[in-house]
Structure formats: structure tokens, C-alpha cells
């Protein structure tokens, strides 16, 4: 699992998740006390790589769950 300081962003893919939607979701995840799930992102041309986004959100949710459990 990568730490926040290790995260360098997402590759832009030919068809990927809408970048603005992903950016807003990541901001909400960073600010929310309780874990929230990602919304269904639109798929657009020149969007963020879907596998990278899915993996990053999974990491962030796991980190929040660990912190919520006292870890």
C-alpha cells in the first residue's frame, strides 16, 4: 500500500475516468470522517487510468478503515 507522500498521480489513458469527477471524489475522501465509496465515474477520452484510480480509492478507504479501528 502506498503512503500519501508516495502517490504521484494517475496516468491519462485513451479512455478513462472523468478527471474532474475523480479529483472531487478524492478531495471528499480526504475531508470525510467516515469512509465513503466512490461514485460511478463517467468514462471519457483522455481520462485517468481506471485501474490506477480504483486501486488508489481502495487504498484510501482501507487506510480510513484502519484509522477508524484504532490502527
DOMAR-395537 format. One line per field, with one value per residue: residue in three letters; x, y, z of N, C-alpha, C, CB in turn; residue number from 1; chain. Coordinates in Angstrom, 2 decimals, padded with zeros to 5 digits. Each point is the difference from the previous one (the first is absolute). Glycine has a CB too. Example, Ala and Ser with C-alpha at 12.3 -4.5 7.8 and 13.67 -1.06 7.14 Angstrom:
BEGIN
rest = (ALA_SER)
n_X = (013.19_001.54)
n_Y = (-005.69_002.22)
n_Z = (007.80_-001.97)
ca_X = (-000.89_000.82)
ca_Y = (001.19_001.19)
ca_Z = (000.00_000.06)
c_X = (000.90_-000.77)
c_Y = (001.20_001.09)
c_Z = (000.00_000.73)
cb_X = (-001.89_001.18)
cb_Y = (-001.17_-000.63)
cb_Z = (001.25_-002.15)
nr = (1_2)
kette = (A_A)
This chain:
BEGIN
rest = (UNK_UNK_UNK_UNK_UNK_UNK_UNK_UNK_UNK_UNK_UNK_UNK_UNK_UNK_UNK_UNK_UNK_UNK_UNK_UNK_UNK_UNK_UNK_UNK_UNK_UNK_UNK_UNK_UNK_UNK_UNK_UNK_UNK_UNK_UNK_UNK_UNK_UNK_UNK_UNK_UNK_UNK_UNK_UNK_UNK_UNK_UNK_UNK_UNK_UNK_UNK_UNK_UNK_UNK_UNK_UNK_UNK_UNK_UNK_UNK_UNK_UNK_UNK_UNK_UNK_UNK_UNK_UNK_UNK_UNK_UNK)
n_X = (000.85_001.59_000.42_-002.25_003.08_-000.70_-002.26_001.93_-003.48_-001.59_002.21_-001.73_-001.37_-000.20_-002.12_000.70_-002.31_-001.23_003.33_-002.62_-000.62_002.88_-000.05_-002.67_001.07_002.58_-001.67_-001.78_002.50_001.12_-002.76_-000.86_000.45_-000.64_002.27_-001.50_-000.05_001.75_-002.77_-000.23_003.12_-002.04_001.70_001.27_001.56_002.29_-001.08_002.29_001.26_-003.32_002.55_000.54_-002.93_-000.04_002.65_-000.96_-002.67_001.50_001.88_-002.37_-001.53_002.60_000.47_-002.93_000.31_002.59_-001.38_-002.55_001.95_001.53_001.81)
n_Y = (-001.17_002.18_001.20_001.86_-000.16_-002.11_001.99_000.55_000.44_-002.14_-000.74_002.43_-003.12_000.95_000.08_001.80_000.26_002.55_000.87_000.99_-002.82_-000.22_002.82_-000.58_-002.74_001.29_002.25_-002.18_-001.64_002.56_000.49_-002.99_000.25_-002.29_-001.45_002.03_-002.78_001.66_001.58_-002.54_001.68_001.00_-002.43_003.08_-001.00_-000.10_-002.30_-000.11_-002.51_-000.91_-001.05_002.81_000.27_-002.84_000.50_002.73_-001.14_-002.44_002.01_001.64_-002.46_-001.06_002.80_000.00_-002.90_000.81_002.46_-001.68_-002.02_002.64_000.06)
n_Z = (000.00_-002.08_002.93_-001.15_-000.85_-002.53_-001.45_-002.76_-000.23_-001.02_-002.18_-001.22_-000.59_-002.93_002.34_002.97_001.65_-001.58_000.53_001.45_001.31_001.24_001.34_001.61_001.19_001.24_001.51_001.43_001.07_001.48_001.67_001.13_003.23_-002.01_-001.87_-002.09_-001.58_-001.96_-000.49_-001.76_-000.58_-002.32_-001.26_-000.90_-002.44_002.36_002.68_001.84_-001.62_000.46_001.49_001.39_001.14_001.30_001.62_001.29_001.21_001.39_001.57_001.16_001.23_001.55_001.40_001.15_001.26_001.63_001.36_000.98_001.70_001.82_-003.05)
ca_X = (-000.85_000.83_-000.33_-000.43_001.16_000.54_-000.94_000.46_-001.02_-000.47_000.27_-001.16_-000.22_-000.84_-001.36_000.16_-000.97_-000.06_001.00_-000.61_-000.77_000.95_000.62_-000.98_-000.19_001.19_-000.06_-001.02_000.56_001.01_-000.66_-001.09_000.34_-000.39_000.31_-001.06_000.37_000.10_-001.19_000.29_000.64_-000.19_001.17_000.19_001.30_001.05_-000.31_000.96_000.06_-001.03_000.58_000.75_-000.97_-000.66_000.97_000.26_-001.17_000.00_001.02_-000.46_-001.08_000.61_000.69_-001.03_-000.55_001.02_000.04_-001.25_000.07_001.05_001.29)
ca_Y = (001.17_001.19_001.08_001.22_000.72_-000.75_000.06_000.96_000.31_-001.05_000.12_000.34_-001.08_000.34_-000.02_-000.15_000.68_001.46_000.51_000.91_-000.82_-000.69_000.99_000.38_-001.15_-000.12_001.11_-000.37_-001.08_000.57_000.87_-000.69_-000.77_-001.39_-000.44_000.06_-000.73_000.85_000.03_-000.61_001.01_-000.06_-000.37_001.00_-000.03_000.71_-000.03_-000.71_-001.45_-000.53_-000.94_000.77_000.70_-001.00_-000.44_001.10_000.17_-001.16_000.28_001.07_-000.53_-000.92_000.84_000.59_-001.07_-000.30_001.09_-000.05_-001.15_000.25_-000.45)
ca_Z = (000.00_-000.06_000.93_-000.68_-000.50_-001.14_-001.11_-001.00_-000.98_-000.89_-001.43_-000.82_-000.95_-001.15_000.57_001.44_000.85_-000.08_000.93_000.98_000.94_000.87_000.88_001.02_000.88_000.85_000.97_000.99_000.82_000.90_000.97_000.71_001.19_-000.23_-001.37_-001.00_-001.21_-001.18_-000.86_-001.31_-000.82_-001.44_-000.78_-001.05_-000.65_000.72_001.43_000.85_-000.12_000.89_000.99_000.99_000.86_000.86_001.00_000.94_000.85_000.90_001.02_000.88_000.84_000.97_000.99_000.86_000.83_001.01_000.96_000.74_000.91_000.97_-000.52)
c_X = (000.90_-000.49_-000.37_001.19_000.62_-000.88_000.40_-001.03_-000.30_000.48_-001.30_-000.10_-000.87_-001.47_000.17_-001.07_000.12_000.90_-000.61_-000.79_000.93_000.62_-000.95_-000.23_001.18_000.04_-001.01_000.50_001.00_-000.64_-001.03_000.52_-000.28_000.37_-001.21_000.48_000.07_-001.31_000.31_000.56_-000.38_001.30_000.08_001.33_000.97_-000.32_001.09_-000.10_-000.92_000.57_000.75_-000.94_-000.66_000.94_000.25_-001.18_-000.09_001.01_-000.48_-001.11_000.55_000.73_-001.00_-000.58_000.98_000.05_-001.26_-000.03_001.13_001.38_000.66)
c_Y = (001.24_001.04_001.24_000.74_-000.69_000.13_001.11_000.34_-001.18_000.25_000.41_-001.05_000.49_000.05_-000.25_000.75_001.51_000.60_000.91_-000.79_-000.71_000.97_000.43_-001.13_-000.13_001.11_-000.33_-001.11_000.54_000.80_-000.72_-000.76_-001.48_-000.39_000.12_-000.76_000.95_000.01_-000.74_001.09_-000.17_-000.40_000.93_-000.24_000.86_000.14_-000.73_-001.50_-000.62_-000.93_000.76_000.72_-000.99_-000.46_001.08_000.19_-001.16_000.21_001.05_-000.48_-000.96_000.77_000.61_-001.06_-000.37_001.07_000.02_-001.13_000.15_-000.38_001.00)
c_Z = (000.00_001.01_-000.81_-000.61_-001.22_-001.24_-000.97_-001.06_-000.91_-001.42_-000.68_-001.08_-001.15_000.42_001.48_000.75_-000.17_001.08_001.07_001.04_000.99_000.99_001.13_001.01_000.95_001.05_001.10_000.92_001.01_001.12_000.87_001.21_-000.20_-001.42_-000.90_-001.22_-001.18_-000.77_-001.30_-000.92_-001.47_-000.68_-001.20_-000.71_000.80_001.49_000.77_-000.21_001.06_001.06_001.08_000.96_000.95_001.12_001.05_000.95_000.99_001.13_001.00_000.94_001.05_001.08_000.97_000.93_001.11_001.07_000.86_001.02_001.01_-000.49_-000.74)
cb_X = (-001.87_000.49_001.56_-001.94_000.41_001.03_-001.84_002.25_000.72_-002.01_001.85_000.20_000.21_001.68_-001.09_002.44_000.08_-002.36_001.68_-000.12_-001.78_000.48_001.40_-001.10_-001.36_001.23_000.62_-001.79_-000.33_001.60_000.38_-001.24_-000.49_-001.89_001.73_-000.86_-001.06_002.45_-000.78_-001.85_001.90_-001.80_-000.13_-001.39_-001.06_000.54_-002.45_-000.13_002.38_-001.62_000.19_001.86_-000.41_-001.39_001.07_001.46_-001.20_-000.69_001.78_000.61_-001.61_000.23_001.80_-000.53_-001.30_001.32_001.43_-001.13_-000.94_-001.67_-000.79)
cb_Y = (-001.24_-000.45_-000.93_000.17_000.83_-001.57_-000.88_-000.88_002.37_-000.35_-001.75_002.50_-001.70_-001.07_-000.84_-000.27_-001.89_-000.08_-000.15_001.81_-000.32_-001.66_000.80_001.51_-001.16_-001.07_001.67_000.67_-001.59_000.09_001.86_-000.21_002.00_000.19_-001.55_002.24_-002.07_-000.47_002.21_-001.75_000.12_001.75_-002.44_001.68_-000.35_001.23_000.08_001.84_000.11_000.20_-001.77_000.30_001.72_-000.75_-001.48_001.11_001.24_-001.50_-000.57_001.67_000.25_-001.73_000.50_001.70_-000.87_-001.21_001.32_000.99_-001.44_-000.34_-002.16)
cb_Z = (001.22_-002.42_001.77_001.56_002.32_001.61_001.49_000.40_000.07_001.45_000.10_000.47_001.85_-001.57_-002.16_-000.32_001.64_-000.93_-001.82_-001.75_-001.75_-001.83_-001.94_-001.67_-001.76_-001.89_-001.82_-001.63_-001.89_-001.91_-001.57_-002.16_001.41_001.68_000.90_000.86_000.91_-000.13_001.01_000.28_001.63_000.14_000.76_001.31_-002.27_-002.10_-000.53_001.69_-000.90_-001.86_-001.77_-001.67_-001.82_-001.96_-001.72_-001.72_-001.84_-001.91_-001.67_-001.76_-001.93_-001.78_-001.66_-001.77_-001.98_-001.73_-001.59_-001.96_-001.80_001.74_-000.08)
nr = (1_2_3_4_5_6_7_8_9_10_11_12_13_14_15_16_17_18_19_20_21_22_23_24_25_26_27_28_29_30_31_32_33_34_35_36_37_38_39_40_41_42_43_44_45_46_47_48_49_50_51_52_53_54_55_56_57_58_59_60_61_62_63_64_65_66_67_68_69_70_71)
kette = (A_A_A_A_A_A_A_A_A_A_A_A_A_A_A_A_A_A_A_A_A_A_A_A_A_A_A_A_A_A_A_A_A_A_A_A_A_A_A_A_A_A_A_A_A_A_A_A_A_A_A_A_A_A_A_A_A_A_A_A_A_A_A_A_A_A_A_A_A_A_A)
